[in-house]
Amino acid sequence: MLIDELTITFKAGDGGRGKMSFYHKEKAGPDGGNGGDGGNLYVTGISDIMALDRFGGKPEFSAEDGNPGESNQKSGRNGKDRTIELPIGTVISDLDTGDTFEIIRVGQTFLLCEGGRGGKGNYDLRSSRLTTPKFAEPGTPGVVRRVNLSLKIIADFGLIGLPSSGKTSLLNALTNAHGKVAAYPFTTLSPNLGVYNHKIIADVPGLIEGAAKGRGLGDKFLKHIERVKEIFHCISVESDDPAKDYQVIRKELEEFSPVLKEKKERILLTKIDLVDEKIWMEKIEELKKLGTVIPISIYIPETLVPLKKSLDLLK
């Protein structure tokens, strides 16, 4: 199952403690070295939408601490930096400060937690007034962020609709995505993605009435279509009331987010191979009052041509 939201702690490395030490008696004077700096913690964007799965069950990820200073004015080694890979579309929200960061492209990298500074050893703490300091500085702690990671899939187009409306089968036909399908009403646990002519299509798990208020899995996945350029609303020709099915989903979209209300949308009347042409033509006439309608069947290849042309024209 796709993990698309979790709370986790990211921590930069702590600075190493400075050394308090003195030369041998014949070489009087302090010689403690400085501690090493703690490693920084970076995040970077990758295309793998399953990348958050690796964080499951592990509450904290840290960069390396700096090593303590040593005698003979030898500084401790700096801690190694750490880079955390997050899928593009991840919103990082600091739960303590309210700061937010967003990964929007592959390779985007930024510093999330700065490493602590190494403490000074007693050699560097010498002064004209204090020639033999008998103390050293501790290192400063690395920055800690307790964050919420929320993935919003970045896709060009989104397929939405009630369970068993034909979304996954259509995605498979267009992109060879190999999503799971079934002949009974159910909702999948993960969005399926496919690529058609370099454009990403997301099949959002089947919504049910009340999804925007948390019923079923809908509210968990509605966020995945907030960023799509256009919505393709799948309605099965088997529906007894296609207009009602349409309104159920539209209501969920509008209640979940004003952004979704404004998205460009086309209606796909699916599975037209299952009924006589007269029946699906009547349902098209009904749906035309609600928007642009494209009748399709994955088993009648020519019916997919208008849809493919629409996808080709959209930028």
C-alpha positions in Angstrom: 0.0 0.0 0.0 1.2 3.5 -0.9 2.3 5.5 2.2 1.4 9.1 1.3 1.4 10.8 4.8 3.4 10.3 7.9 5.0 12.1 10.8 8.8 11.7 11.3 11.7 13.4 12.9 14.7 14.6 10.9 17.9 15.6 12.8 21.2 17.1 11.8 24.3 15.9 13.5 25.5 17.4 16.8 28.8 19.2 16.9 31.6 17.3 18.7 32.9 18.4 22.0 36.2 20.3 22.2 39.1 18.7 24.0 40.5 20.0 27.3 44.1 18.7 27.6 47.6 19.9 28.2 51.0 19.2 26.8 53.4 17.1 28.7 55.1 18.9 31.6 58.1 19.8 29.4 55.8 21.5 27.0 53.5 23.4 29.3 50.3 24.8 27.9 46.9 23.7 26.6 46.7 21.6 23.5 43.1 20.5 23.2 41.7 20.4 19.7 38.3 21.5 18.4 35.3 19.2 17.9 34.1 18.5 14.4 30.9 20.0 13.0 27.8 17.9 12.8 26.6 16.7 9.4 23.8 18.6 7.6 20.6 16.9 6.6 19.3 17.6 3.1 16.2 16.5 1.2 16.1 15.8 -2.5 13.3 15.0 -5.0 13.0 11.7 -6.8 10.3 10.3 -9.1 9.5 7.2 -7.1 6.1 7.8 -5.5 6.6 4.8 -3.2 9.7 6.4 -1.6 7.9 7.3 1.6 7.4 3.5 2.3 11.0 3.3 3.5 10.2 5.5 6.4 7.5 3.2 7.8 8.3 2.1 11.3 11.3 4.3 11.8 10.6 7.5 13.7 13.8 9.4 13.2 16.5 9.9 10.6 19.8 11.6 11.5 22.9 12.9 10.0 26.3 11.9 11.6 27.5 13.7 14.7 30.9 15.5 14.7 33.8 13.7 16.4 35.3 15.2 19.6 38.5 17.1 19.5 41.8 15.4 20.5 45.1 16.2 22.1 48.0 17.9 20.2 45.5 20.4 18.7 43.9 17.8 16.6 40.4 18.6 15.5 37.7 16.0 15.4 36.3 14.8 12.1 33.2 16.5 10.8 30.1 14.4 10.7 28.9 13.1 7.3 26.0 14.9 5.7 22.9 12.9 4.9 20.5 13.3 2.0 16.9 12.0 2.3 15.1 11.1 -0.9 11.5 12.2 -1.1 9.0 11.8 -4.0 8.2 14.9 -6.0 4.9 16.3 -4.7 5.9 15.9 -1.0 4.9 18.8 1.2 7.1 19.0 4.4 5.4 20.8 7.3 7.4 21.5 10.5 4.9 20.7 13.3 6.6 23.0 15.7 7.3 26.2 13.7 4.7 25.9 11.0 7.3 26.2 8.2 6.5 24.4 5.0 8.7 23.2 2.2 7.7 21.5 -1.0 9.5 19.1 -3.4 8.3 19.9 -6.9 10.9 18.5 -9.3 13.4 15.7 -9.5 16.8 16.7 -8.3 15.5 19.6 -6.2 17.7 19.7 -3.1 17.8 21.9 -0.1 19.1 22.0 3.4 16.4 21.0 5.9 18.4 20.7 9.1 21.8 22.4 9.7 24.5 20.5 11.6 25.7 21.8 15.0 29.1 23.5 15.3 32.0 21.8 16.9 33.1 23.1 20.3 36.4 24.8 20.7 39.2 23.0 22.5 41.2 24.7 25.2 44.0 25.5 22.8 41.8 27.8 20.8 40.2 29.2 24.0 43.5 30.8 25.1 43.7 34.6 25.5 46.0 37.2 26.9 44.0 37.1 30.1 43.5 33.3 30.2 46.6 31.5 29.0 45.8 28.1 30.4 42.0 27.5 30.2 41.0 24.3 32.0 37.8 23.8 30.1 36.6 23.3 26.6 33.3 24.0 24.8 30.6 21.4 24.1 29.4 21.2 20.5 26.1 22.8 19.7 23.2 20.5 18.8 22.1 19.9 15.3 18.7 21.3 14.1 15.8 18.9 14.8 12.6 19.1 12.8 9.5 17.1 13.7 7.7 17.1 10.4 4.6 15.9 8.6 5.3 14.5 5.1 2.3 14.7 2.8 2.5 13.4 -0.7 0.4 15.0 -3.4 1.0 13.2 -6.6 2.1 15.5 -9.5 0.3 14.2 -12.6 -0.9 15.8 -15.8 -4.4 14.2 -15.7 -6.5 12.5 -13.1 -9.1 9.8 -13.6 -11.9 10.0 -11.0 -15.2 8.3 -10.4 -17.2 5.9 -8.2 -15.8 2.4 -7.6 -16.1 0.1 -10.6 -16.5 3.1 -13.0 -13.7 1.7 -15.3 -10.9 4.0 -14.3 -8.2 1.4 -13.7 -9.1 -0.6 -16.8 -8.9 2.6 -18.9 -5.5 3.5 -17.4 -4.2 0.1 -18.2 -5.5 0.3 -21.8 -3.9 3.7 -22.3 -0.6 3.2 -20.5 0.0 -0.5 -19.7 0.1 0.5 -16.0 -1.1 -3.0 -14.9 -3.4 -1.7 -12.1 -5.6 -4.1 -10.3 -9.2 -4.3 -11.5 -12.3 -6.2 -10.3 -15.9 -6.7 -11.4 -17.5 -5.5 -8.1 -17.7 -2.2 -6.3 -14.5 -1.6 -4.3 -11.9 1.0 -3.8 -8.2 0.4 -4.4 -5.8 1.3 -1.6 -3.3 3.2 -3.8 -3.4 5.6 -6.8 -2.2 3.9 -10.0 0.0 5.9 -12.3 0.8 5.5 -16.0 2.5 7.4 -18.8 0.8 8.2 -22.1 3.0 10.1 -24.6 5.2 11.5 -21.8 2.2 12.7 -19.8 1.4 11.2 -16.4 -2.1 10.0 -15.7 -3.2 9.2 -12.2 -6.1 6.8 -11.4 -7.4 8.1 -8.1 -8.9 5.3 -6.0 -12.7 5.1 -6.3 -14.5 7.7 -4.3 -17.7 7.2 -2.3 -20.4 9.6 -1.0 -19.0 11.3 2.1 -15.4 10.9 1.0 -14.5 14.6 1.7 -15.6 14.1 5.3 -13.5 11.1 5.8 -15.8 8.3 4.8 -14.0 5.4 3.1 -10.6 6.2 1.6 -11.6 9.2 -0.5 -10.4 12.0 1.7 -7.0 10.4 1.8 -6.7 10.4 -1.9 -8.6 13.5 -3.1 -5.5 15.5 -2.5 -3.8 13.6 -5.3 -5.8 15.4 -8.0 -5.3 18.9 -6.6 -2.4 19.4 -9.0 -3.6 17.7 -12.2 -4.2 19.9 -15.2 -7.5 18.3 -16.1 -9.9 15.8 -14.6 -11.5 12.9 -16.6 -14.7 11.9 -14.8 -15.5 8.2 -15.4 -19.1 7.2 -15.2 -20.1 3.6 -16.0 -22.9 3.0 -18.6 -24.2 0.4 -16.1 -25.3 3.2 -13.8 -29.0 3.6 -13.2 -28.6 7.3 -12.8 -25.4 8.7 -14.4 -26.3 12.3 -13.5 -26.6 11.5 -9.9 -23.3 9.6 -9.9 -21.7 12.7 -11.5 -23.1 15.0 -8.8 -22.0 12.7 -6.0 -18.4 13.0 -7.1 -18.6 16.7 -7.9 -20.0 17.4 -4.4 -17.0 15.6 -2.9 -14.5 17.5 -5.0 -16.0 20.9 -4.1 -16.3 20.1 -0.4 -12.7 18.9 -0.2 -11.0 21.8 -2.0 -12.0 25.0 -3.8 -9.1 24.3 -6.2 -10.8 21.1 -7.4 -14.0 23.0 -8.1 -12.2 25.0 -10.8 -10.4 22.2 -12.5 -11.1 21.6 -16.2 -13.1 18.4 -16.6 -14.4 16.0 -19.2 -16.9 13.2 -18.7 -16.1 9.7 -19.9 -19.1 7.4 -20.3 -17.3 4.0 -19.9 -18.1 0.4 -20.8 -20.4 1.2 -23.7 -19.8 -2.3 -25.1 -22.1 -3.7 -22.4 -25.3 -2.1 -23.7 -27.1 -1.3 -26.9 -26.1 1.9 -28.7 -29.6 3.3 -28.1 -29.1 3.1 -24.3 -25.7 4.7 -24.1 -26.7 7.4 -26.6 -29.6 8.3 -24.2 -27.2 8.5 -21.3 -24.9 10.7 -23.3 -27.8 13.1 -23.9 -28.4 13.3 -20.2 -24.8 13.9 -19.3 -24.3 16.5 -22.0 -26.2 18.9 -19.7 -23.3 18.6 -17.3 -20.3 18.9 -19.6 -18.3 17.5 -22.5 -18.9 13.7 -22.8 -16.8 11.1 -24.6 -18.2 7.6 -24.9 -15.6 4.9 -24.6 -14.9 1.2 -24.3 -11.5 -0.4 -23.9 -12.8 -3.3 -26.0 -13.7 -1.0 -28.9 -10.4 0.6 -29.8 -11.8 3.2 -32.1 -13.8 4.7 -29.2 -10.5 5.6 -27.5 -9.3 7.7 -30.5 -11.1 10.9 -29.5 -9.9 10.6 -25.9 -6.3 10.1 -27.1 -6.6 13.1 -29.4 -7.7 15.1 -26.4 -4.8 13.9 -24.3 -2.4 14.7 -27.2 -3.7 18.3 -27.5 -3.5 19.2 -23.9 -0.3 20.8 -22.6 
